[in-house]
Structures are given as C-alpha cells and as structure tokens.
Amino acid sequence: MPPSTDPAGAELLGLLLAGIERELPRAIELRHALHAEPELAHAEERTAARVASELPLACEPVSGTARLALVTSGEERTGAVAVRAELDALPIRERTGAPFAATGETMHACGHDVHMAALVALVRAAHELRASLPAPLLAVFQPSEEAYPSGAQQLAEGPLASFAPAAVVAAHVHPEIAWGSVALDPGTVNASCDAVEITLEGEPSHGAYAHQGRDPILAIAELVVALHGLVGRRIDPLHPASLTVGVLEGGSAENVIPARARARVALRAYRHQDRLALRTLVGEAANGVAAAHGCRARVELAAGEPALVNDAHIVARARSLLARAGFAGAPEWRSCGSDDFAFLGALAPSAMAFVGLDGVEGFVVRPLHHPELLVPDAAVSAVAGTLAALYLAAASGPSDDPG
C-alpha cells in the first residue's frame, strides 16, 4: 500500500486509533455480553438496547430494532459517512466452549458481536474528536443481515435515505484472510443472492402402483441434477455465479408416492444480467422437468441483495490509511458470498473491507456460520481500526487526492 499524501487525515487517524485503544477494555466487555445473549433477525431488542446504552450520545430507534447515532460537532444531518454494524445472530447452537458462550439455539457465528463492539469503540473515540471530524459519522446498527426481509434494504428505503449520506462503509471479519491484513478491493467483491422455492405437484399413489400416480419425488430428484448444470452450461464461466439446492422436502412414508415435493434454491451472480438469466433458467428447468413427469411446477422468487460493489476512490484512500494504521494489504479477495450491505450502495458510494483472522494467537480456523467459530477479542481492535480508516477515506470526498 502506498503512503498517504494527506498528513492531516493520517494525523486524525492516529488520534482515532489512540481513542479506540483507550476504549478497548469496555468494548471487549460489551462484545462478551452481546455474544452471550444473541438474538435472531428482527428480534434484536436487548442487543439494540445494550448497544445504545454504551454510546455517548443519543441513539435514534428506527425500523424496528435498528439504531442510528450521529457524531457531529453541530446540527448537520446530511453529508455524513454511514458506518454499519449488524445486530442479529444465527439459529445455531454454539460449540466454542468460551466462558461467554451462548447457551441456547442462537449464536453469533458470523462476527456481528465483534462488529458492533468495534463500531461502539469508534463512535466513542470519534465523539471525543467531533470538533475535528471532516464529516459527520453516522453509526448504523442494522437488524436482520442474516434473514429476509433485509434490515439494510428497509433502512435504505426508509430512515437512512433521509440522512442523505455521502458514503457508506463497513468491515467484516474473515477466517480465511491472514491476521494483520485487510482485504479491500475495488469493484464487485460479493455476489447478488436470490432465494427460490420450487414446488412440484404430482398425483399421490401407493408405491406398489406407481403407474397410477405422478411422482414428484422422482421429478424433483431429476430437477436437482438439472439445476446444477445450469451455471456450468448457461452462464459465462468468466463471470462468477453459483446455484445451491439447500433444502429438499417431500413424502412421509417410504411406500407412498406423495402429492408434492419442494426444493429451496439460492442463486448468486456478480453480473446483473446473469442474475436475471438464472431466475429465468430455473423457472424453465422446473417447468420442463415437471412436465416430463406429468407434474406441475410452482416457482416463487424472493429477490435478495444485489452484488456488492466497492467504490474505487474509497478503496484507494482507505488502503493508504490502513497501511499507516499498520495493516498489510491482503491478496485480492472476492467471493460468491453475499451481504445485504449492498442495498446501502444505492444511497451513496460504498465499500466493505474484510479483516483477517487466520494466524491470530489462539484462533482455530472455522468457516463463518460454524458452531465452533470463535472470533478472538483482538479482532475488536482490528475491525475498529479498519472502520476508522474507511470512515476517513470516505470523508475525504471524491475530489481529494486518493493517495
């Protein structure tokens, strides 16, 4: 990463990092409390209240459990840089053995507890320096990143739009990226994601007299194979896309042909035209396979988040500031993962960074959403520092030198 050509920005970054360092004990304590009491999407009441209680300024409740907090030296609401963290957890039983582990069927298995604690630390540090901030900092504590309806979409179409943010930024921990490094690349870094539910209606029959029925189980088994061939044969292999059949349901007895069978499918793509093509292809395959087996298909689409596209200016500025903060640049990191943060990109230029975990002392590498994933406390500092760099980069304005 090249050195920054903005000494003032670098100086303010140093002050923010020093403030974050002072806030770390309190932030880590908050992280433990949030981790121990996770809540699912749109039900994050205690989580939101606890986060709000840790902030040094008024916190506005919006869109259910969402919370907005504006750090500014005056009354200005517009032109802020919005910095997002997620409130919700996942329906997973924790197996980390941590002293602050959750005990029920819900778990922070994606690092959201760390993101929240890091943003609180940044807000507290920025509040002390509010007279020197280059732009207001709008902390966005967003519900329902993990489930539909999307919390980010609700905010983008409602209360967040009224702030007219100048930019939107976020950071996410990642276990496959090296500790001490941050992956931050321009352009598309995450795929769009749509959910499709396919129901095949047949005619029930006794298994001994299968010819008298129309078997939706056989039809849906063939459909699963057909669907997985779509990406490899109908989408340009130079452009990332994926299809996953994650749920199959049908039948209640081994000797009965049921009336219906159901599949739930996730579609992901980088390009908008591929996203639209996959939607069409899935419908064609479902209807074609169903007809071949004398069944009928019903296809229901739940449109999810768009592809996540990082703004090149924010990336260039943030890379130089991250280098000054002591972070190494990770190799290019893009994936077919998805994040509803992409909805916020409709409001303003946006960027998401991925903060590495692999190699930090005591960390056992596990995938995101794994019941044994325990993000180390040290990540609170790393995420907060990354958010500080992103905030300052976005606050620099498009006309400033990108370094």
N, C-alpha and C positions, 0 to 999 in steps of 0.2 A: 504494500500500500504506500503511495507517495505521501510525503509530509503535507500537512495542511498549509495553505497560503493565507489563512485567516487567523492571525495570532490572537485577536480578541475572542473568536469562537473557541480557540484552544484554551485560552485562559478561563473562560466561563465553564468549559467542560471540566477543567481541573477543580474549580470551585464546586461544581455539582457532584463530582466524584468524591470529593472530600466530605461533602454533606451526606452523601449516600453511605459512606463508610461510618459516619457517626450514627446513622440510623439503623445500621445492620442488626445489632442485637435485638432491637424492638421488632424489626421486620422479620427476623428468623423466628422469634416467638409467635408473631402473627401467622407465619407460614405453618408452624406446628398446629396452631389452633384451627386454622382453616382445613388442614389436611385431616385432622381428627374428626371433623364434622362436615363431611362433604354433602352436597345437595344436588339433586338432578336438575335438568333444564327446566326453566320457568318456575322452579320451586326454591330458588336460592335466597329465601327470606333471611335466615340467620347469617348466611355468608355476606349478603349485601349490608346488613346492619353492622356486622363486625368490621367490615372494611370502612364503612362510613365513620364509625366511632374512632378509627385510627387516623383520620385525616384532620389536618389543622385548619380546615375551612369548611364552609357549608357544602353539603353534598345534596344534589337535587335528585329525587327519585323520579324516574320516567319509565314508561313502557314496562310496567310491572316491577320486576326486581332490579332493573338497570339503575345505575347511579352515575351522575356526571358531576365533576368537580372542576371548577375553573380557577387556575392560578394566574392572577394578573395584578398589575400594580394599580389599575384603575377600574373603570366600569365597562370597558370594551369586551364584547362577547364574540364579535366576528373576527375572522382572520387568525384564529387560534390554530395551533398544531394539536390535533387529537391523538392521544396515545392510549391504545387499547389493551385491556387485560380481560380474561374470561372468568366468569363466576362459577360455571357449572362443572360437575363431576360426571362420572360414568357409572352405569349399572354393573359394577364388577366387585366381587368380594376380594378384599386386599389380602395378599400373602407376603408382605415385605418383612413382617416381624419388627417393624420400627416401634419405638416406645410411644410414638404419637400416631400409630396406625389407626385407621378407621375400623370399626368392629361390625358394621352391618353389611349390606349388599351394595353399597355405593363407595366409590373410591376416586380420588384424584390421581388417575393413572396416565395423565397427559401433561402434567406440569402446570396446570392452571393455578394451583395454590402458590407456586413459586412466582408465576407471572403477576398475580395480584399483590403479593408481598413486595415484589420488586417495584411495581408501579406506586405503591404507597410510599416506599422509601424515596423514590424520585420526587413525588409530589411534596413530601415533607422537606426535602432538600431544596427544591425549586421555590417553595413558599418563602423560605428564608432569603432567597435571592430575587424575589419577584420584581423589585425595582430595576434589576439589571437584565431581565429576560428580554430577548429580542422579539418575542411574540408570546401571547398568552398560551399557556399549556392547559389543554382540556383533557383531564383524565376520564377515560370511558371504561367503566366496569360493566361489561356486557354479559347478559344472560344467554343461555342456550346456544353455545357454539357447537355442541355435540348432537343436537337434535333439531328437528323441524317443529314448528316454524322457527326460522333462524332469528336469533336475537339481533345480529348485525343488520339483517335486512329490515327488521322492524325499526331499528334506530335510524338507519339511512333514509327510510321513507317517512320518518316522523321527527322526533325531537332533535336529533343530531343535525338534520338539514337546516334547522333554524339558526344554528351557530355559524353556518357557512364557513366551515374550517378551511384553512389554506392548504392543509395536508393532513394525512392520516398515517400513523406508523404503529408498528407492533413488533414484538420479538417472541420467538417460540424456542424452547429447549429442544435439542435433538440428540438422541443417544448414539447416532452413527457418525457424528461430527466430532473432531478432536477437541478436547478440553483446551481452553485458552484461545480458541479460534472462533470466528463468526463467519457464517456463510451469508453473503449478501450480493446478489447478482441482479443486473437489470433485465427487464423483460419478464416473460412468463416463467414463474417458478413453481406454481401449483396448478393442478387441473380443475376444470369445472366438475361438478358432480350432480347427477340426477338420479332419482330413485324411481324404479318402475315395478309395478305389481302386475303380474300376469296370472289370470285365472282361466283355466281350461275347463269347459263344461262338457261332460260326456253323458253317457247313459249307464246307470248302475246295473249290475248283474251279479249273479253268483259266479265265482271263479271257474266252476266246472262247466259253465255255459257262457264262456266269454264271447262267443259269436253273437249272443243275443244283446250284448251291451256295446258301448263305445268307450274304450279305456283311456281316461285322461292321464293315468299314471304312465302308461307306455308313451303317450304323446308328449308328456312333459319331460320324460327322460330323453327322448329324441331332441326336444327343443333345447335342452341344456347343452347338448353337443353342438347343435346348430348355432346357438348364440355365441359360443366361444370361438367359432370360426369366423364370425363377422369382422372382428378387429383385424385379424391377420390377413383377410382376403378382400375387405371392402374399404379399409382406411389406409391412407398412405403411410407406409412404415417409417417415413422420415419425420412424422409428426406424432408425438405421444398420445396414446389413447388406451383405455382398458375397459374391460367388462367383467363383472363378478356376479355370479349367481350365489348369493349368500344364504338364501332360505328356500327350502322345498317342503311343501306340506301336502298331504293327501292320504286319504284312506284311514280306516280304523280297525280293519281285520285282514289277516293275510289271505283269506279266501273270498274276499268280496271286492269286486270292481266298483270303486266309488263314483259318485256323481261328478266330482270336481277335484282338481289338483291346482296348487298355487305355487308360484315362484316369485321371489323378490330379487331384483337385479339392481346393481349400481353401475352407472355409466360415467366414464371420466374421459375428458379430452382437453387438449391445450387450445385447439383452434375452434372458433365458434361454428364454422361450417361442419367440422367433424362432430361436434356436439349434436347439431341438428340432424346430421346423417345417421348417427347412432340411434336417435329416437325413432326415426323413420324405419330403419332396418330392423329394429327389434319388433316393431308392430307388424312388419311384413312377414318376418320369420314366424312369429306367434300365430298369425292367421293362416299362413301356408301349412305349417306343421299340423295345426289343429284340423284344418280341412282334410288333410291327407288321412287322418284317423277318424274322421266322422265326428269331430268335436267342434266346439265353438270357442273362440278366444275373446277375452276381455282384457284390454291393456289400459292401465291407469298410470299416468306420469305425475310424479311430484318433482317439479323443477327445483333444483338446488342452487348452490352458489356458482357464479361464473368462475372462469380461470383467474388466478391471482397474478397481476402484472405489476412488477416493481418499476417505479419511476426512475429513469436513468440519472437525473440530476440528484435526487435524494441519495441514491446509491453512491454516486461518485463522492459527494460531500461526506457522507457517513463513513465511507471506507477510510478516508484520511483521518477523520476524528477518532475512529476506532483504533487506528494504528497509534495515535497519540495516547489513547487510553490503555495501551499495552496488549491489545488483541491482535492475533495473527489473522491473516486472511485465509479462510478455508478454501480448498478447491471448489470449483463451480458446483453448486448444489441445486438441482431441480428434481422434482418428483411428481408422480401422479397422485400424491396426496392432495387434499383439498381443505380449505378453511373458509368459513363464511366471512372472514375479514375482507375477502374480495368484494363483497357487497359495498363496503365503505369506499372502495375505489371509484364508485360512481359519484361520490361527493367531491373528491379532490385528488390530486396526485398522492400516491400511497406507496409504502414499502414495508415489507416484512423481512426481518433478519432471523437466521437460525443459529442459536447459541449452542456450541458443542459441549458435550458431557463426557465423551469417551476418553478415559485416562485420568479423570479426577480421582483423588485418593478415596478408596472405599466404595466406589461406584461399580456395581455389577451391571453390565450392559444387558438391557432388556428392551424389546420394542415398545414404542408408545402403545398405550391401551393394554399393557400386560399387567397381570395382577401382582407381579414381583418387581415392577418398575418403581424404584425409589430415587427420585431426583435428589442429589445432595444439597445440603443447606448452602454450600458455597455457590450454587447456581443463582441464588437470590442476588448476590452482588454482581455476578456476570450479566444477568438479564437487566438489572437496573442500570448498569453502566452502558449496556448496548442501547437501551431506551433513551438514555441521556444523549448519546451520540446521534441517534436517529432524530430526536426532537430538535437538536441544534442544527443538524443538516437540513431538515425540512423548514426550519425557521429562517434559514439564510436567504430564501427567496430565489426564484429561477434566474434572476439577472446577476446574482453573485458568482464569483469565480468558483468552479467546482473543485478546485484543488487538483 
